[in-house]
Each structure stands twice: as C-alpha cells, then as structure tokens.
C-alpha cells in the first residue's frame, strides 16, 4: 500500500487514494504509532464521489472514524491537484459532515494554501460541565463535529493531557467531544491548544479553530466579519466568521514524504 504523509500546521495524516479496506481501524492504529509506525494523527482515504469532485474518509489514530478534519481536507485539495487527479482550483469534497468547498492557491504548479468553506457553526454559550469538584463554563460548538470550547487565562499552562481526556469522555458527551482551551490575545487574535477526540493532543485542529472563532464571536470577544488569527502549536490559521456564523478557514497544506507499506 502506497501512502503520502501530509500535514497542515503539524496536524499530520497518511493519505491513500482508494477505498478504505475492512481492516482500516487496525491500519490506522498501527501506522499512526509514532514509534512503531509511520507516525500520524490518523489516515485519510480519497476516492471519486458521485455527488462531489472527491470523497474523503478520516480515521483517527485510535481507529475511529471522524466526520470532518479542517487541516486534513486542505491536504486533500493539495493531494488531488499536485498528483494530477484534477486541474480545478475550486473543488467540492464529500465528507460525513456534508459537502465542503475548497479554493486552492497555487504556485509553480503546486498548491501552497487552501481556503475551505466550512459551512455554518451552531453555538450554545453558557454551558456548565461538572468535573470532580469543579464547575467549568464552556461553549458548545458544532461545525459538523462537536467541540467544547473553554476560555482560559493562560493556554500555555493548561494540563492538556489530563484535562483533555477527562472532558472528551465525560458522561455529558456520550459520543465524545473535541476540547479546545483558548486564551484571548486581542479582538482578532486567539491562542488555542487542543485535545482532539480519538487522537489526543495535536499541533493544530482546523475544525477546532473554526469552533473557537465562532464561540468568540458569539460571546462578543471578536467581531463578526473580521479575520481572526488562531495561534496553534503548529502555526496560525485565519478564520473568517460571517453572517449566521458562516466559516471560512485559510491555511497551508504540505507534503512530507511518500511511503510504501508491505501488508
């Protein structure tokens, strides 16, 4: 099996053009291991689509299937363009959370960065989560997948590896949840660290960045119609929150290497 390792701000996946096999959960668990495998946050399979230009399926490092990945879908655009599967710079991609539109920016025949129309966010502010003896205020956001957004004074020192899984698997979220800790730097700049459902700590999360930008607008921290820079461990994503919480996300997509696995 040939694969291409790609990353968007350090959020890395192994990409395969073709249908996902029956043992895809095992493959994703095995190959994602950073010591005994290729090392990644999961695997993404790309196929032609009957209702869009291409279809993507996302499998987390624990083998579970995800509905959507913002950094992953940008790399899908680069993959199909750079490898010659399309010459279009505006693409429709079928995902489990609906069809997303990509706008590709190219230089010298290669994609450098991608803007994704992520659709509309559903935001519920004022929620409270009981965690042990603590009550945590958070904002619930759905951008095709679920997010618990917590605004904190210092994102750098959040105990991510203990607090993240405790919230992800909290009884309030029977299907799990992505967890974002956000520090407000200015009305157009947010610092975010993330615990992704099924993958753990990652360097970046595209849907999470959209979720925190939408939450910040809903709470009056940031302004609708302005570009919001979300500062992640792996770099910066630019998020535009428009009318009715429509989301546009812009960021890089990079190829790391090509590999082959003997199965």
C-alpha contacts under 8 A as a table, 3 or more apart, distances in Angstrom:
res1	aa1	res2	aa2	distance
1	X	260	X	5.58
1	X	261	X	5.19
1	X	262	X	6.55
1	X	263	X	7.05
2	X	16	X	6.83
2	X	258	X	7.47
2	X	259	X	5.78
2	X	260	X	4.33
2	X	261	X	6.39
3	X	14	X	6.06
3	X	15	X	5.37
3	X	16	X	4.98
3	X	17	X	7.88
3	X	258	X	5.98
3	X	259	X	5.31
3	X	260	X	6.09
3	X	261	X	7.95
4	X	14	X	5.60
4	X	15	X	5.03
4	X	16	X	6.70
4	X	255	X	7.31
4	X	256	X	7.51
4	X	257	X	5.92
4	X	258	X	4.45
4	X	259	X	6.09
5	X	12	X	6.99
5	X	13	X	5.84
5	X	14	X	4.52
5	X	15	X	6.12
5	X	255	X	6.27
5	X	256	X	5.37
5	X	257	X	5.39
5	X	258	X	6.21
5	X	259	X	7.55
6	X	12	X	5.60
6	X	13	X	5.73
6	X	14	X	6.50
6	X	15	X	7.18
6	X	75	X	6.55
6	X	253	X	7.38
6	X	254	X	5.59
6	X	255	X	4.37
6	X	256	X	5.19
6	X	257	X	7.26
7	X	10	X	5.35
7	X	11	X	5.28
7	X	12	X	4.05
7	X	13	X	6.39
7	X	71	X	7.46
7	X	72	X	7.49
7	X	75	X	6.90
7	X	253	X	6.14
7	X	254	X	5.37
7	X	255	X	6.49
7	X	256	X	6.97
8	X	11	X	5.23
8	X	12	X	6.49
8	X	71	X	5.13
8	X	72	X	6.98
8	X	74	X	7.39
8	X	75	X	6.84
8	X	204	X	7.57
8	X	251	X	7.38
8	X	252	X	5.80
8	X	253	X	4.83
8	X	254	X	6.22
9	X	71	X	7.63
9	X	203	X	6.79
9	X	204	X	5.90
9	X	233	X	8.00
9	X	234	X	4.47
9	X	235	X	5.42
9	X	236	X	7.51
9	X	251	X	7.99
9	X	252	X	7.00
9	X	253	X	7.69
10	X	202	X	7.67
10	X	203	X	5.29
10	X	204	X	6.28
10	X	234	X	5.11
10	X	235	X	7.98
11	X	40	X	7.94
11	X	41	X	6.70
11	X	71	X	6.55
11	X	72	X	7.59
11	X	202	X	6.19
11	X	203	X	5.59
11	X	204	X	5.25
11	X	205	X	6.82
11	X	234	X	7.60
12	X	40	X	5.27
12	X	41	X	5.57
12	X	42	X	7.43
12	X	72	X	7.58
13	X	40	X	5.15
13	X	41	X	5.54
13	X	42	X	5.12
13	X	43	X	5.17
13	X	44	X	6.50
13	X	72	X	7.04
14	X	40	X	6.66
14	X	42	X	6.50
14	X	43	X	4.64
14	X	44	X	6.11
15	X	43	X	5.94
15	X	44	X	4.89
15	X	45	X	5.85
15	X	46	X	7.40
16	X	43	X	7.73
16	X	44	X	6.40
16	X	45	X	4.90
16	X	46	X	6.24
17	X	45	X	5.79
17	X	46	X	4.76
17	X	47	X	6.07
18	X	45	X	6.17
18	X	46	X	5.79
18	X	47	X	5.37
19	X	45	X	6.52
19	X	46	X	7.21
19	X	47	X	6.43
20	X	24	X	6.04
20	X	45	X	6.14
20	X	57	X	7.90
21	X	24	X	5.30
22	X	25	X	7.96
23	X	26	X	5.43
23	X	27	X	6.30
24	X	27	X	4.91
24	X	28	X	6.00
24	X	59	X	7.84
24	X	63	X	7.27
25	X	28	X	5.24
25	X	29	X	6.21
25	X	59	X	7.13
25	X	62	X	7.45
25	X	63	X	3.96
25	X	64	X	6.56
26	X	29	X	5.18
26	X	30	X	6.01
26	X	63	X	6.37
27	X	30	X	5.12
27	X	31	X	5.81
27	X	63	X	7.74
28	X	31	X	5.42
28	X	32	X	5.65
28	X	42	X	5.68
28	X	43	X	5.75
28	X	59	X	6.51
28	X	60	X	6.81
28	X	61	X	5.67
28	X	62	X	7.08
28	X	63	X	5.45
29	X	32	X	5.48
29	X	33	X	6.58
29	X	42	X	7.52
29	X	60	X	7.77
29	X	61	X	5.11
29	X	62	X	5.26
29	X	63	X	5.36
30	X	33	X	5.73
30	X	36	X	7.58
30	X	37	X	5.99
31	X	36	X	7.57
31	X	37	X	4.30
31	X	38	X	5.24
31	X	39	X	6.27
31	X	40	X	7.45
32	X	37	X	5.77
32	X	38	X	5.96
32	X	39	X	4.41
32	X	40	X	4.45
32	X	41	X	6.13
32	X	42	X	5.58
32	X	43	X	7.61
32	X	61	X	5.51
33	X	36	X	5.54
33	X	37	X	4.68
33	X	38	X	6.60
33	X	39	X	4.93
33	X	40	X	6.83
33	X	61	X	7.57
34	X	37	X	5.69
34	X	38	X	6.26
34	X	39	X	3.81
34	X	40	X	6.69
35	X	38	X	7.79
35	X	39	X	6.99
36	X	39	X	7.83
40	X	43	X	7.59
40	X	61	X	7.14
41	X	60	X	6.18
41	X	61	X	5.23
41	X	199	X	5.94
41	X	202	X	7.40
42	X	58	X	7.34
42	X	59	X	5.44
42	X	60	X	4.30
42	X	61	X	4.32
42	X	62	X	7.79
42	X	63	X	7.72
42	X	199	X	7.55
43	X	58	X	5.99
43	X	59	X	5.15
43	X	60	X	6.60
43	X	61	X	7.54
44	X	56	X	6.55
44	X	57	X	5.54
44	X	58	X	4.59
44	X	59	X	6.23
44	X	72	X	7.62
45	X	56	X	5.62
45	X	57	X	5.21
45	X	58	X	6.69
46	X	54	X	6.80
46	X	55	X	5.67
46	X	56	X	4.73
46	X	57	X	6.73
46	X	76	X	7.50
47	X	54	X	5.71
47	X	55	X	5.23
47	X	56	X	6.64
48	X	52	X	7.89
48	X	53	X	6.37
48	X	54	X	4.44
48	X	55	X	5.83
49	X	52	X	5.22
49	X	53	X	5.75
49	X	54	X	4.70
49	X	55	X	5.16
49	X	94	X	6.92
50	X	53	X	7.72
51	X	94	X	7.26
52	X	55	X	7.11
52	X	91	X	8.00
52	X	92	X	5.14
52	X	93	X	5.69
52	X	94	X	5.81
52	X	99	X	7.18
53	X	91	X	6.23
53	X	92	X	5.24
53	X	93	X	5.94
53	X	94	X	7.67
54	X	92	X	6.80
54	X	93	X	5.05
54	X	94	X	6.15
55	X	93	X	5.45
55	X	94	X	4.42
55	X	95	X	6.18
56	X	73	X	7.77
56	X	76	X	7.72
56	X	93	X	6.99
56	X	94	X	6.26
56	X	95	X	5.69
57	X	65	X	7.51
57	X	66	X	7.62
57	X	67	X	7.75
57	X	95	X	6.74
57	X	96	X	7.60
58	X	65	X	5.69
58	X	66	X	5.32
58	X	67	X	6.95
58	X	68	X	7.09
58	X	69	X	7.51
59	X	62	X	7.90
59	X	63	X	5.72
59	X	64	X	5.58
59	X	65	X	4.38
59	X	66	X	5.87
60	X	63	X	5.24
60	X	64	X	5.38
60	X	65	X	6.07
60	X	66	X	6.60
60	X	198	X	5.61
60	X	199	X	5.77
61	X	64	X	7.49
61	X	198	X	6.49
61	X	199	X	5.29
62	X	198	X	5.60
62	X	199	X	6.43
63	X	198	X	7.79
64	X	198	X	6.58
66	X	69	X	7.54
66	X	96	X	7.83
67	X	95	X	6.57
67	X	96	X	4.66
67	X	97	X	5.45
67	X	144	X	6.88
67	X	145	X	6.33
68	X	73	X	7.88
68	X	95	X	6.45
68	X	96	X	6.64
68	X	97	X	6.16
68	X	144	X	6.69
68	X	145	X	6.64
68	X	207	X	7.54
69	X	72	X	5.04
69	X	73	X	6.01
69	X	205	X	7.39
69	X	206	X	6.38
69	X	207	X	6.14
70	X	73	X	5.37
70	X	74	X	6.58
70	X	116	X	7.73
70	X	118	X	7.87
70	X	205	X	6.69
70	X	206	X	3.96
70	X	207	X	5.08
70	X	249	X	7.94
71	X	74	X	5.39
71	X	75	X	6.69
71	X	204	X	7.60
71	X	205	X	6.35
71	X	206	X	4.99
71	X	207	X	7.85
71	X	251	X	7.87
71	X	253	X	7.61
72	X	75	X	5.28
72	X	76	X	6.42
73	X	76	X	4.84
73	X	77	X	6.54
74	X	77	X	5.28
74	X	78	X	6.65
74	X	102	X	7.44
74	X	113	X	7.56
74	X	114	X	5.65
74	X	115	X	7.52
74	X	116	X	7.16
74	X	251	X	7.69
74	X	252	X	7.46
74	X	253	X	5.91
75	X	78	X	4.96
75	X	79	X	5.96
75	X	253	X	5.03
75	X	254	X	6.88
76	X	79	X	4.98
76	X	80	X	6.27
77	X	80	X	5.61
77	X	81	X	6.23
77	X	91	X	7.49
77	X	102	X	6.97
77	X	104	X	6.99
77	X	111	X	7.92
77	X	114	X	7.43
78	X	81	X	5.27
78	X	82	X	5.71
78	X	104	X	7.69
78	X	110	X	7.47
78	X	111	X	5.31
78	X	112	X	7.74
78	X	253	X	6.58
78	X	254	X	7.74
79	X	82	X	5.45
79	X	83	X	5.96
80	X	83	X	5.41
80	X	84	X	6.17
80	X	85	X	4.96
80	X	86	X	6.08
81	X	84	X	5.23
81	X	85	X	5.95
81	X	86	X	5.29
81	X	87	X	6.07
81	X	88	X	7.48
81	X	89	X	7.91
81	X	110	X	7.39
81	X	111	X	7.14
82	X	85	X	7.82
82	X	109	X	7.33
82	X	110	X	5.54
82	X	111	X	6.73
84	X	87	X	6.76
88	X	91	X	6.57
89	X	102	X	7.72
89	X	103	X	5.83
89	X	104	X	4.88
89	X	105	X	7.27
90	X	101	X	6.99
90	X	102	X	5.54
90	X	103	X	4.72
90	X	104	X	6.32
91	X	101	X	5.62
91	X	102	X	5.06
91	X	103	X	6.71
92	X	99	X	6.30
92	X	100	X	5.67
92	X	101	X	4.66
92	X	102	X	6.40
93	X	99	X	5.40
93	X	100	X	5.22
93	X	101	X	6.35
93	X	102	X	7.55
94	X	98	X	6.03
94	X	99	X	4.46
94	X	100	X	6.55
95	X	98	X	5.15
95	X	99	X	5.84
95	X	100	X	7.34
97	X	144	X	4.89
97	X	145	X	7.40
98	X	144	X	7.77
100	X	116	X	7.02
100	X	117	X	6.04
100	X	118	X	6.17
100	X	119	X	7.28
101	X	116	X	5.84
101	X	117	X	5.28
101	X	118	X	7.56
102	X	114	X	6.59
102	X	115	X	5.78
102	X	116	X	4.65
102	X	117	X	6.48
103	X	114	X	5.65
103	X	115	X	5.07
103	X	116	X	6.39
104	X	111	X	6.37
104	X	112	X	7.79
104	X	113	X	6.39
104	X	114	X	4.70
104	X	115	X	6.60
105	X	111	X	5.66
105	X	112	X	5.88
105	X	113	X	5.47
105	X	114	X	5.97
106	X	109	X	6.15
106	X	110	X	5.23
106	X	111	X	4.19
106	X	112	X	5.46
106	X	113	X	7.31
107	X	110	X	5.43
107	X	111	X	6.37
107	X	112	X	6.57
111	X	114	X	7.61
111	X	253	X	7.50
112	X	252	X	6.05
112	X	253	X	6.25
112	X	254	X	7.42
113	X	250	X	7.13
113	X	251	X	5.50
113	X	252	X	4.08
113	X	253	X	5.54
114	X	250	X	5.67
114	X	251	X	5.80
114	X	252	X	6.28
114	X	253	X	7.07
115	X	248	X	6.63
115	X	249	X	5.41
115	X	250	X	4.20
115	X	251	X	6.69
116	X	248	X	5.63
116	X	249	X	5.18
116	X	250	X	6.43
117	X	247	X	6.14
117	X	248	X	4.74
117	X	249	X	6.66
118	X	143	X	7.39
118	X	246	X	7.42
118	X	247	X	5.29
118	X	248	X	5.84
118	X	249	X	6.98
119	X	143	X	7.36
119	X	246	X	5.56
119	X	247	X	5.72
119	X	248	X	7.73
120	X	143	X	6.57
120	X	244	X	7.02
120	X	245	X	5.36
120	X	246	X	4.32
120	X	247	X	5.95
121	X	141	X	6.60
121	X	142	X	5.71
121	X	143	X	4.88
121	X	144	X	7.98
121	X	211	X	7.15
121	X	214	X	6.71
121	X	245	X	5.41
121	X	246	X	6.52
121	X	247	X	7.18
122	X	141	X	5.53
122	X	142	X	5.11
122	X	143	X	6.68
122	X	245	X	7.58
123	X	139	X	7.07
123	X	140	X	5.88
123	X	141	X	4.56
123	X	142	X	6.67
123	X	214	X	7.26
123	X	215	X	6.55
123	X	218	X	7.28
124	X	127	X	7.18
124	X	139	X	5.74
124	X	140	X	5.11
124	X	141	X	6.37
125	X	138	X	6.93
125	X	139	X	4.52
125	X	140	X	6.46
125	X	215	X	7.54
125	X	218	X	7.51
125	X	219	X	7.31
126	X	137	X	6.52
126	X	138	X	6.43
126	X	139	X	6.19
127	X	137	X	5.80
127	X	138	X	5.35
127	X	139	X	5.92
127	X	140	X	7.13
128	X	135	X	6.29
128	X	136	X	5.43
128	X	137	X	4.58
128	X	138	X	6.02
129	X	135	X	5.55
129	X	136	X	5.02
129	X	137	X	6.46
129	X	138	X	7.27
129	X	172	X	7.81
130	X	133	X	7.18
130	X	134	X	5.79
130	X	135	X	4.56
130	X	136	X	6.32
131	X	134	X	5.17
131	X	135	X	6.19
131	X	136	X	7.27
131	X	166	X	7.89
131	X	167	X	7.79
136	X	150	X	7.93
137	X	150	X	6.81
138	X	148	X	6.26
138	X	149	X	5.46
138	X	150	X	4.77
138	X	151	X	7.26
139	X	148	X	5.84
139	X	149	X	5.05
139	X	150	X	6.59
139	X	215	X	6.50
140	X	146	X	7.35
140	X	147	X	5.78
140	X	148	X	4.88
140	X	149	X	6.28
141	X	146	X	6.06
141	X	147	X	5.12
141	X	148	X	6.53
141	X	149	X	7.36
141	X	211	X	5.76
141	X	214	X	7.79
141	X	215	X	7.04
142	X	145	X	5.39
142	X	146	X	4.67
142	X	147	X	6.12
142	X	211	X	7.18
143	X	146	X	6.78
143	X	207	X	6.63
143	X	210	X	7.58
143	X	211	X	6.68
145	X	207	X	7.81
146	X	177	X	5.41
146	X	178	X	6.18
147	X	177	X	5.54
147	X	178	X	4.65
147	X	179	X	5.79
147	X	180	X	7.23
147	X	208	X	6.85
147	X	211	X	6.75
148	X	177	X	6.61
148	X	178	X	6.16
148	X	179	X	4.95
148	X	180	X	6.26
149	X	179	X	6.12
149	X	180	X	4.86
149	X	181	X	6.18
149	X	182	X	7.24
149	X	211	X	7.39
149	X	212	X	6.21
149	X	215	X	7.30
150	X	179	X	7.76
150	X	180	X	6.11
150	X	181	X	4.95
150	X	182	X	6.11
151	X	181	X	5.86
151	X	182	X	4.70
151	X	183	X	5.90
151	X	184	X	7.67
152	X	155	X	6.20
152	X	181	X	6.39
152	X	182	X	5.72
152	X	183	X	5.31
153	X	183	X	5.73
153	X	184	X	7.77
154	X	157	X	5.99
154	X	158	X	6.95
154	X	183	X	5.94
155	X	158	X	5.46
155	X	181	X	6.06
155	X	182	X	5.95
155	X	183	X	5.48
155	X	191	X	6.82
155	X	192	X	6.60
155	X	193	X	6.54
156	X	193	X	7.76
158	X	163	X	7.85
158	X	181	X	7.57
159	X	162	X	5.76
159	X	163	X	5.76
159	X	164	X	7.80
160	X	163	X	5.24
160	X	164	X	5.17
160	X	193	X	7.89
160	X	194	X	7.60
160	X	195	X	6.87
160	X	201	X	7.41
161	X	164	X	5.67
161	X	165	X	6.81
161	X	195	X	7.74
161	X	200	X	7.76
161	X	201	X	7.07
162	X	165	X	6.01
162	X	166	X	6.42
163	X	166	X	5.24
163	X	167	X	6.32
164	X	167	X	5.46
164	X	168	X	6.09
164	X	179	X	6.14
164	X	194	X	7.81
164	X	195	X	5.30
164	X	200	X	7.69
165	X	168	X	4.82
165	X	169	X	6.05
165	X	195	X	7.35
165	X	200	X	7.48
166	X	169	X	5.66
166	X	170	X	6.00
167	X	170	X	4.97
167	X	177	X	7.48
167	X	179	X	7.06
168	X	173	X	7.11
168	X	176	X	5.04
168	X	177	X	4.79
168	X	178	X	6.23
168	X	179	X	6.60
168	X	197	X	6.37
169	X	173	X	6.53
169	X	174	X	7.24
169	X	175	X	7.94
169	X	176	X	5.33
169	X	177	X	7.30
170	X	173	X	5.61
170	X	174	X	7.31
170	X	176	X	7.35
171	X	174	X	5.65
173	X	176	X	4.95
173	X	177	X	6.23
176	X	197	X	6.40
177	X	196	X	7.64
177	X	197	X	5.63
178	X	194	X	7.53
178	X	195	X	6.08
178	X	196	X	4.76
178	X	197	X	4.83
178	X	208	X	7.43
179	X	194	X	5.77
179	X	195	X	5.12
179	X	196	X	6.36
179	X	197	X	7.64
179	X	208	X	7.92
180	X	192	X	6.53
180	X	193	X	5.84
180	X	194	X	4.59
180	X	195	X	6.47
180	X	208	X	6.66
180	X	212	X	7.34
181	X	192	X	5.62
181	X	193	X	5.37
181	X	194	X	6.38
182	X	190	X	6.61
182	X	191	X	5.56
182	X	192	X	4.51
182	X	193	X	6.69
182	X	212	X	7.24
183	X	190	X	5.88
183	X	191	X	5.04
183	X	192	X	6.47
184	X	187	X	7.40
184	X	189	X	6.73
184	X	190	X	4.87
184	X	191	X	6.41
185	X	188	X	7.83
185	X	189	X	5.39
185	X	190	X	5.35
185	X	191	X	6.72
186	X	189	X	4.99
186	X	190	X	6.82
187	X	190	X	7.92
187	X	221	X	6.05
187	X	222	X	4.73
187	X	223	X	7.09
187	X	228	X	7.90
188	X	222	X	6.16
188	X	223	X	7.77
188	X	226	X	7.36
188	X	227	X	6.68
188	X	228	X	4.62
188	X	229	X	6.11
189	X	228	X	5.67
189	X	229	X	4.73
189	X	230	X	5.96
189	X	231	X	7.33
190	X	228	X	7.45
190	X	229	X	6.26
190	X	230	X	4.88
190	X	231	X	6.00
191	X	230	X	5.84
191	X	231	X	4.66
191	X	232	X	6.37
192	X	209	X	7.53
192	X	212	X	7.99
192	X	230	X	6.60
192	X	231	X	5.99
192	X	232	X	5.47
192	X	233	X	7.88
193	X	203	X	7.81
193	X	204	X	7.73
193	X	232	X	6.23
193	X	233	X	6.89
194	X	201	X	6.06
194	X	202	X	6.44
194	X	203	X	7.65
194	X	204	X	7.18
194	X	205	X	7.05
194	X	208	X	7.42
195	X	199	X	7.58
195	X	200	X	4.96
195	X	201	X	4.58
195	X	202	X	6.58
196	X	199	X	5.32
196	X	200	X	4.93
196	X	201	X	6.20
196	X	202	X	6.78
196	X	205	X	7.68
197	X	200	X	6.32
199	X	202	X	7.29
202	X	205	X	7.13
203	X	232	X	6.54
203	X	233	X	4.83
203	X	234	X	4.85
204	X	232	X	5.60
204	X	233	X	6.30
204	X	234	X	5.71
204	X	235	X	7.55
205	X	208	X	5.07
205	X	209	X	6.08
206	X	209	X	5.11
206	X	210	X	6.37
206	X	237	X	7.62
206	X	249	X	7.50
207	X	210	X	5.06
207	X	211	X	6.10
208	X	211	X	4.88
208	X	212	X	6.21
209	X	212	X	5.30
209	X	213	X	6.22
209	X	230	X	6.22
209	X	237	X	7.29
209	X	239	X	7.36
210	X	213	X	5.20
210	X	214	X	6.13
210	X	239	X	6.32
210	X	247	X	6.66
210	X	249	X	7.09
211	X	214	X	5.17
211	X	215	X	6.08
212	X	215	X	4.93
212	X	216	X	5.99
213	X	216	X	5.08
213	X	217	X	6.28
213	X	222	X	7.61
213	X	228	X	6.80
213	X	230	X	7.68
213	X	239	X	6.81
213	X	241	X	7.05
214	X	217	X	5.19
214	X	218	X	6.15
214	X	241	X	6.44
214	X	245	X	6.41
214	X	247	X	7.91
215	X	218	X	5.02
215	X	219	X	6.16
216	X	219	X	5.20
216	X	220	X	6.20
216	X	221	X	4.98
216	X	222	X	5.39
217	X	220	X	5.06
217	X	221	X	5.77
217	X	222	X	4.71
217	X	223	X	5.64
217	X	224	X	6.01
217	X	241	X	7.68
218	X	221	X	7.66
219	X	222	X	7.80
220	X	223	X	6.78
222	X	226	X	8.00
222	X	228	X	7.69
223	X	226	X	5.93
224	X	240	X	7.98
224	X	241	X	5.63
224	X	242	X	5.83
224	X	243	X	7.23
225	X	240	X	6.51
225	X	241	X	5.70
225	X	242	X	5.00
225	X	243	X	7.37
226	X	240	X	6.11
226	X	241	X	6.91
226	X	242	X	7.98
227	X	238	X	6.31
227	X	239	X	5.65
227	X	240	X	4.73
227	X	241	X	7.31
228	X	238	X	5.70
228	X	239	X	5.08
228	X	240	X	6.19
228	X	241	X	7.98
229	X	236	X	6.36
229	X	237	X	5.85
229	X	238	X	4.75
229	X	239	X	6.36
230	X	236	X	5.54
230	X	237	X	5.30
230	X	238	X	6.34
230	X	239	X	7.28
231	X	235	X	5.99
231	X	236	X	4.61
231	X	237	X	6.76
232	X	235	X	5.12
232	X	236	X	5.79
232	X	237	X	7.70
236	X	251	X	7.45
237	X	249	X	6.95
237	X	250	X	6.04
237	X	251	X	5.29
238	X	249	X	5.83
238	X	250	X	5.22
238	X	251	X	6.65
239	X	247	X	6.86
239	X	248	X	5.72
239	X	249	X	4.68
239	X	250	X	6.55
240	X	246	X	7.94
240	X	247	X	5.70
240	X	248	X	5.04
240	X	249	X	6.52
241	X	245	X	5.60
241	X	246	X	5.60
241	X	247	X	4.91
241	X	248	X	6.73
242	X	245	X	5.42
242	X	246	X	4.85
242	X	247	X	6.35
243	X	246	X	5.84
